[in-house]
Amino acid sequence: MDISSLKTYLGDELFGQVEEKLKGVDGMQLIATNDGSWLPKSRLDEELNKLKDSRTTISTLTRQLEEAKKAGESVTTLQATIDSLKQQVAERDTTITGMKRSGKIQDKLRAANAKDVAVVMRLLDDSKIGEDDKGNLTGVDDQIKALKEASGYLFNEQSGGKAGFGGGKDPASGGGENNKGNSSINAAIRAAAGYGG
């Protein structure tokens, strides 16, 4: 706005004083505000620049907040996946431990000449079977002994046995002296596989 338009509002005398004061200022422009006051355009431009900077900052912060929310959701999803995988690994470890334990029990039943290992195994009280600090089973031998006494028909006699692999007395069929060799071989295989006792 041209300063001469103030003359109608200020009157001749006051306008003259304002004009005198503003003589050294080049390109002075005044802006009328809503409340009827006037301010220099440079001040308005300064405030508009501050507002523009504030809007840019708000926009940047909003974008960063959205990215942080997405990252937070990703972390939550990732943590849920990790927890699920940990649970699966724990379940597999339990299964593997159970399979190892079952294998050790089956080895003991085979060594005791059980006719049907699966049937005799179901007759054992699992709550009475444990492991010592070396990983050897405890409580199985006592139960096998009790089953042999109560239900001897579940086991083959040790002295007679069948002819063939590991049984009988015919050296040509795997009995006799060879049977001692088979026992030591079987013990070595169990030891190599990690099944002690």
Secondary structure in CASP SS format (residue, H / E / C, confidence):
PFRMAT SS
TARGET T0000
AUTHOR 0000-0000-0000
METHOD secondary structure of the structure
MODEL  1
M C 1.00
D C 1.00
I H 1.00
S H 1.00
S H 1.00
L H 1.00
K H 1.00
T H 1.00
Y H 1.00
L H 1.00
G H 1.00
D H 1.00
E H 1.00
L H 1.00
F H 1.00
G H 1.00
Q H 1.00
V H 1.00
E H 1.00
E H 1.00
K H 1.00
L C 1.00
K C 1.00
G C 1.00
V C 1.00
D C 1.00
G C 1.00
M C 1.00
Q C 1.00
L E 1.00
I E 1.00
A E 1.00
T C 1.00
N C 1.00
D C 1.00
G C 1.00
S C 1.00
W E 1.00
L E 1.00
P E 1.00
K H 1.00
S H 1.00
R H 1.00
L H 1.00
D H 1.00
E H 1.00
E H 1.00
L H 1.00
N H 1.00
K H 1.00
L H 1.00
K H 1.00
D H 1.00
S H 1.00
R H 1.00
T H 1.00
T H 1.00
I H 1.00
S H 1.00
T H 1.00
L H 1.00
T H 1.00
R H 1.00
Q H 1.00
L H 1.00
E H 1.00
E H 1.00
A H 1.00
K H 1.00
K H 1.00
A H 1.00
G H 1.00
E H 1.00
S H 1.00
V H 1.00
T H 1.00
T H 1.00
L H 1.00
Q H 1.00
A H 1.00
T H 1.00
I H 1.00
D H 1.00
S H 1.00
L H 1.00
K H 1.00
Q H 1.00
Q H 1.00
V H 1.00
A H 1.00
E H 1.00
R H 1.00
D H 1.00
T H 1.00
T H 1.00
I H 1.00
T H 1.00
G H 1.00
M H 1.00
K H 1.00
R H 1.00
S H 1.00
G H 1.00
K H 1.00
I H 1.00
Q H 1.00
D H 1.00
K H 1.00
L H 1.00
R H 1.00
A H 1.00
A C 1.00
N C 1.00
A E 1.00
K C 1.00
D C 1.00
V H 1.00
A H 1.00
V H 1.00
V H 1.00
M H 1.00
R H 1.00
L H 1.00
L C 1.00
D C 1.00
D H 1.00
S H 1.00
K H 1.00
I C 1.00
G E 1.00
E E 1.00
D C 1.00
D C 1.00
K C 1.00
G C 1.00
N C 1.00
L E 1.00
T E 1.00
G C 1.00
V H 1.00
D H 1.00
D H 1.00
Q H 1.00
I H 1.00
K H 1.00
A H 1.00
L H 1.00
K H 1.00
E H 1.00
A H 1.00
S C 1.00
G H 1.00
Y H 1.00
L H 1.00
F E 1.00
N C 1.00
E C 1.00
Q C 1.00
S C 1.00
G C 1.00
G C 1.00
K C 1.00
A C 1.00
G E 1.00
F C 1.00
G C 1.00
G E 1.00
G C 1.00
K C 1.00
D C 1.00
P H 1.00
A H 1.00
S H 1.00
G C 1.00
G C 1.00
G C 1.00
E H 1.00
N H 1.00
N H 1.00
K H 1.00
G H 1.00
N H 1.00
S H 1.00
S H 1.00
I H 1.00
N H 1.00
A H 1.00
A H 1.00
I H 1.00
R H 1.00
A H 1.00
A H 1.00
A C 1.00
G C 1.00
Y C 1.00
G C 1.00
G C 1.00
END
